[in-house]
Amino acid sequence: MTKIRLNILVICLIAILAISTISIVSAADKTISPTTSGGLKKAIDTAKNGDTIYLNNGVYKGKNNREITINKNIQIVGKGNNVVFDGQGKYKFLKINKNKKVALQKITFTKGNARNNGGAIESRGTLTINSCTFTNNKAKSSGGAIYCINSGKLTVTGSTFTNNQATNIGGGAIRIVNGESSVTRSTFTNNKAKNEGGAIKSGASMGKEKLSKITVTRSTFTNNQVEFSGGAIWTNSIKFTSSDSTFKNNKATIGRDTPTGGGAISTYASESTVTRSTFTNNQANSRLGGGHGGAIGYGSELKKSTITGSTFTNNYATSKGAAIQHFFGSHNPLQITDSTFTGNTVGDSYCPPGDIIIHSYHKNKGNNIKNSIFN
């Protein structure tokens, strides 16, 4: 009897191991190279939900490594430091379907091109980007590198965006519509947009305001440009937070009169919080009487706005608000605490030369500047 029980136990253990092996095989991760037959497209098509695709070093291009639709939850990870997807100036790389979760890590996307939105990636799902590089991508409309619309969440960490461009609308690097997003420890350099947000444009459509927000933390924005408003960042009808970030040499070159320019940041109808951030040599220029807010331009219907522990140095506005222009306050005051303003200037001799201009047609009580230094 004891021997029979022992045999039954051994058979059960073998069965369990067999089932475990089948399970592991069915969810097996895979590794591909630039020469792998079918490229990334085949790897994604044959993957299952939750799989990870690893990429060996090399340049991935051609029909099997571009214009790929992702309709499953998946991770794509570069195994080395030289995993590059090259769109050859003609194609975008990925399109992520609604409600899908995609994570990208240690990949460079270069020379992507879109006839509409998202020069490298267009997402309607939840997108996580970690330690990736986006260079020389271009979209004819919005989101030179990334376009996210109605997404669950966009998370960008430790990534670099350089020389990306939105040629007709906004978001030289990233355009976000209706969603929650965060940017952490990332760098934006030499990105350009036609209308709003040289690096990032984020806004909400009617009815989506409470669901939309963007948080920027420990990130750097340098030499980004826009032809209208928000040299680095432009927001509309969302909750916007910037902390421990640096904005330097960003520029809004405004071709028409507008109530706000915002050499670094321009925000409309948004709740805005800026904490421990540095603004240096940003410019809001205009040929036609605009050019307000050398560093920050607050526009119409503004919600609560606070600036704490931040530094504004050598920013320039053609017209009003060498550092900050607070226009059409709409009953919501501006609060500035523990901040320093040095060497900020306006170019128009007919306009007041102040670092900060608070300009409202409403009875706007409660504007408060305290414990701050003006040099």
C-alpha positions in Angstrom: 0.0 0.0 0.0 2.8 2.4 0.9 4.5 1.6 -2.5 1.3 2.4 -4.4 0.9 5.7 -2.6 4.5 6.6 -3.4 4.0 5.8 -7.1 0.8 8.0 -7.2 2.8 10.9 -5.5 5.6 10.6 -8.1 3.0 10.6 -11.0 1.3 13.7 -9.6 4.6 15.6 -9.3 5.5 14.7 -12.9 2.1 16.0 -14.0 2.6 19.3 -12.1 6.0 19.8 -13.7 4.6 19.1 -17.1 1.8 21.6 -16.7 4.3 24.2 -15.4 6.6 23.7 -18.4 3.7 24.1 -20.8 2.7 27.3 -19.1 6.2 28.7 -19.2 6.6 27.8 -22.9 3.2 29.4 -23.8 4.2 32.7 -22.2 7.8 32.6 -23.4 9.6 35.8 -24.0 11.5 36.2 -27.3 14.6 37.9 -28.5 15.1 39.3 -32.1 17.8 41.0 -34.1 17.6 43.4 -37.1 18.1 40.4 -39.4 15.3 38.3 -37.7 12.7 37.2 -40.3 9.5 39.1 -40.0 11.1 41.7 -37.8 9.3 43.3 -34.8 6.0 43.1 -36.6 6.0 39.3 -36.6 7.3 39.2 -33.0 4.4 41.3 -31.9 1.8 39.4 -34.0 2.9 36.1 -32.5 3.3 37.3 -28.9 0.7 36.8 -26.2 -0.6 39.3 -23.6 2.1 40.0 -21.0 5.0 38.9 -23.2 8.3 40.7 -23.4 10.2 41.1 -26.7 13.9 41.8 -26.3 15.8 43.5 -29.0 19.5 42.9 -29.7 21.7 45.9 -30.7 21.5 47.1 -34.3 19.4 49.3 -36.7 15.8 48.1 -37.3 14.2 49.4 -40.5 12.2 48.2 -43.4 8.6 47.2 -43.8 8.6 44.8 -40.9 9.8 47.4 -38.4 7.5 50.3 -39.1 3.8 51.2 -39.1 3.1 48.4 -36.6 -0.3 48.2 -34.9 -0.2 46.9 -31.3 -3.5 45.3 -30.1 -2.2 43.5 -26.9 -0.4 44.2 -23.6 3.3 43.9 -24.2 6.8 45.1 -23.3 9.5 45.8 -25.8 13.0 46.1 -24.3 16.4 46.9 -25.8 19.1 44.5 -24.5 22.0 46.8 -25.3 22.7 50.5 -25.7 22.4 50.7 -29.5 18.9 49.6 -30.4 17.8 52.0 -33.1 14.6 52.1 -35.1 15.1 54.2 -38.3 12.0 55.5 -40.1 14.1 56.9 -42.9 12.2 60.2 -42.8 9.1 58.5 -44.2 7.3 56.3 -41.6 6.1 56.2 -38.0 6.9 53.1 -35.9 4.0 52.1 -33.6 0.3 52.6 -33.3 -1.2 51.5 -30.0 -4.9 50.6 -29.9 -7.4 51.7 -27.2 -7.2 50.1 -23.8 -3.9 48.3 -24.5 -0.8 48.7 -22.2 2.6 49.0 -23.9 6.0 49.5 -22.2 9.1 50.6 -24.1 12.6 50.6 -22.7 16.1 51.4 -23.9 15.2 52.1 -27.5 16.1 54.9 -29.9 13.5 56.1 -32.4 14.9 58.3 -35.1 13.7 59.9 -38.4 10.0 58.9 -37.9 7.5 60.8 -40.0 3.7 61.0 -39.9 1.4 62.7 -42.3 -0.9 63.6 -39.4 0.0 62.9 -35.7 2.8 61.2 -33.9 6.0 61.1 -35.9 7.2 58.0 -34.0 4.3 56.7 -31.9 0.6 57.2 -31.9 -1.2 55.9 -28.8 -4.8 55.5 -27.7 -3.8 53.1 -24.9 -1.6 53.3 -21.9 2.1 54.0 -22.8 5.1 53.7 -20.5 8.5 54.9 -21.8 11.7 54.4 -19.9 15.3 55.3 -20.9 14.3 55.9 -24.5 15.6 58.4 -27.1 13.6 60.3 -29.7 15.5 62.2 -32.3 14.6 63.9 -35.6 11.0 62.7 -35.7 8.4 64.8 -37.4 4.6 65.1 -37.6 2.7 67.2 -40.0 0.1 68.0 -37.4 0.8 67.3 -33.7 3.2 65.4 -31.6 6.5 65.3 -33.4 7.6 62.2 -31.5 4.6 61.0 -29.6 0.8 61.6 -29.9 -1.5 60.3 -27.1 -5.2 60.8 -27.3 -7.8 59.5 -24.9 -5.1 57.4 -23.3 -5.3 55.9 -19.9 -1.8 57.2 -19.0 1.4 58.3 -20.5 4.5 57.9 -18.3 7.9 59.1 -19.5 11.0 58.4 -17.3 14.7 59.0 -18.0 14.2 59.7 -21.7 15.6 62.2 -24.2 13.8 64.2 -26.9 15.9 66.1 -29.4 15.2 67.9 -32.7 11.6 66.6 -33.0 9.1 68.8 -34.8 5.3 69.4 -35.2 5.2 71.4 -38.4 1.6 72.6 -38.5 0.1 72.5 -35.0 1.7 71.8 -31.6 3.7 69.6 -29.3 7.1 69.5 -31.0 8.0 66.3 -29.0 4.8 65.2 -27.3 1.1 66.0 -27.7 -1.4 64.8 -25.1 -5.2 65.0 -25.5 -7.5 63.9 -22.6 -5.3 61.9 -20.3 -3.1 61.7 -17.3 0.6 62.0 -18.0 3.9 62.3 -16.2 7.4 63.3 -17.3 10.3 62.5 -14.9 14.1 62.9 -15.2 13.8 63.6 -19.0 15.5 66.1 -21.3 13.9 68.1 -24.2 16.3 69.9 -26.5 15.8 71.8 -29.8 12.2 70.7 -30.3 9.9 72.9 -32.4 6.2 73.4 -33.0 4.2 75.7 -35.2 1.5 76.9 -32.8 1.7 75.7 -29.1 4.2 73.9 -27.0 7.7 73.7 -28.5 8.3 70.5 -26.5 5.0 69.5 -25.0 1.4 70.4 -25.7 -1.3 69.0 -23.3 -5.0 69.8 -23.2 -8.5 68.5 -22.5 -11.6 68.6 -24.6 -14.9 69.7 -23.1 -16.0 67.4 -20.3 -12.6 65.8 -19.9 -11.0 68.5 -17.8 -11.2 66.6 -14.4 -9.5 63.5 -16.0 -6.6 65.4 -17.5 -3.3 66.4 -15.9 0.4 66.5 -16.5 3.2 66.4 -14.0 6.8 67.4 -14.9 9.5 66.5 -12.4 13.3 66.9 -12.4 13.3 67.5 -16.2 15.3 69.9 -18.4 13.9 72.0 -21.3 16.6 73.8 -23.4 16.4 75.6 -26.8 12.8 74.6 -27.6 10.9 76.9 -29.9 7.4 77.7 -30.9 5.9 80.2 -33.4 3.0 81.2 -31.1 2.8 80.3 -27.4 4.6 78.2 -24.9 8.3 77.8 -26.0 8.7 74.6 -24.0 5.2 73.7 -22.6 1.6 74.7 -23.4 -1.4 73.5 -21.4 -5.2 74.1 -21.7 -8.0 73.1 -19.3 -5.9 70.6 -17.2 -4.0 70.4 -14.0 -0.4 71.2 -14.6 2.5 70.7 -12.1 6.2 71.4 -12.6 8.7 70.7 -9.9 12.5 70.7 -9.6 12.8 71.4 -13.4 15.0 73.7 -15.5 13.9 75.8 -18.4 16.7 77.5 -20.3 16.8 79.4 -23.7 13.3 78.5 -24.7 11.6 80.8 -27.1 8.1 81.8 -28.2 8.3 83.9 -31.3 4.8 85.4 -31.8 3.8 86.6 -35.2 0.6 88.3 -34.0 -0.7 90.1 -30.9 -1.8 87.7 -28.2 -2.5 88.1 -24.5 0.2 85.7 -23.6 3.4 84.3 -25.1 5.3 82.4 -22.4 8.9 81.9 -23.4 9.0 78.7 -21.4 5.5 77.9 -20.3 2.1 79.1 -21.4 -1.1 77.9 -19.7 -4.8 78.6 -20.3 -7.8 77.7 -18.2 -5.6 75.4 -16.1 -4.7 74.9 -12.5 -0.9 75.5 -12.4 1.7 74.7 -9.8 5.4 75.5 -10.2 7.8 74.5 -7.5 11.6 74.7 -7.1 12.1 75.3 -10.8 14.6 77.5 -12.6 13.9 79.8 -15.6 16.9 81.3 -17.4 17.2 83.3 -20.7 13.7 82.4 -22.0 12.1 84.8 -24.4 8.7 85.8 -25.6 9.2 87.8 -28.8 6.6 89.5 -31.1 6.7 91.8 -34.1 3.1 92.9 -33.6 2.7 94.0 -30.0 2.4 90.6 -28.2 5.4 88.9 -26.6 4.1 88.7 -23.0 5.7 86.6 -20.2 9.3 86.0 -20.8 9.3 82.8 -18.8 5.6 82.1 -18.0 2.4 83.4 -19.6 -0.8 82.8 -17.8 -3.8 83.1 -20.1 -7.5 83.5 -19.9 -9.9 81.7 -17.5 -7.0 80.7 -15.3 -7.6 78.4 -12.3 -5.5 78.6 -9.2 -1.8 79.4 -9.9 1.1 79.1 -7.5 4.9 79.6 -7.8 7.1 78.5 -4.9 10.8 78.4 -4.4 11.7 79.2 -8.0 14.3 81.3 -9.8 13.8 83.6 -12.8 17.0 85.0 -14.3 17.6 87.1 -17.5 14.2 86.3 -19.1 13.0 88.7 -21.8 9.6 89.8 -23.1 9.0 92.2 -26.0 6.0 93.7 -24.3 4.7 92.9 -20.8 5.9 90.8 -17.9 9.7 90.3 -18.2 9.4 87.1 -16.3 5.6 86.5 -15.8 2.4 87.8 -17.4 -0.8 87.0 -15.6 -3.6 88.0 -18.0 -7.3 87.9 -17.5 -7.1 86.4 -14.0 -10.8 85.4 -14.0 -11.2 85.8 -10.3 -8.3 83.4 -9.6 -5.3 85.0 -7.9 -1.6 84.3 -8.5 0.4 83.3 -5.5 4.3 83.6 -5.5 6.4 82.6 -2.5 10.1 82.3 -1.7 11.2 83.0 -5.3 13.9 85.2 -6.8 13.8 87.5 -9.9 17.1 88.8 -11.4 17.9 90.7 -14.6 14.6 90.1 -16.4 13.8 92.7 -19.0 11.1 94.0 -21.4 11.9 95.5 -24.8 9.1 97.9 -25.5 9.7 101.2 -23.9 6.0 102.0 -23.9 5.2 99.0 -21.6 5.8 98.8 -17.8 9.2 97.2 -17.1 8.1 94.9 -14.2 9.2 91.3 -13.7 5.6 90.4 -13.1 2.5 92.0 -14.7 -0.9 91.1 -13.3 -3.5 92.3 -15.8 -7.2 91.5 -15.3 -10.5 93.0 -16.4 -12.1 91.4 -13.3 -12.1 92.2 -9.7 -9.2 89.9 -8.9 -8.5 89.9 -5.2 -5.9 87.8 -3.4 -2.8 88.1 -5.6 0.0 87.6 -3.2 3.8 87.8 -3.5 5.7 87.1 -0.3 9.3 86.2 0.8 10.6 86.9 -2.7 13.6 88.8 -4.0 13.7 91.2 -6.9 17.0 92.4 -8.2 
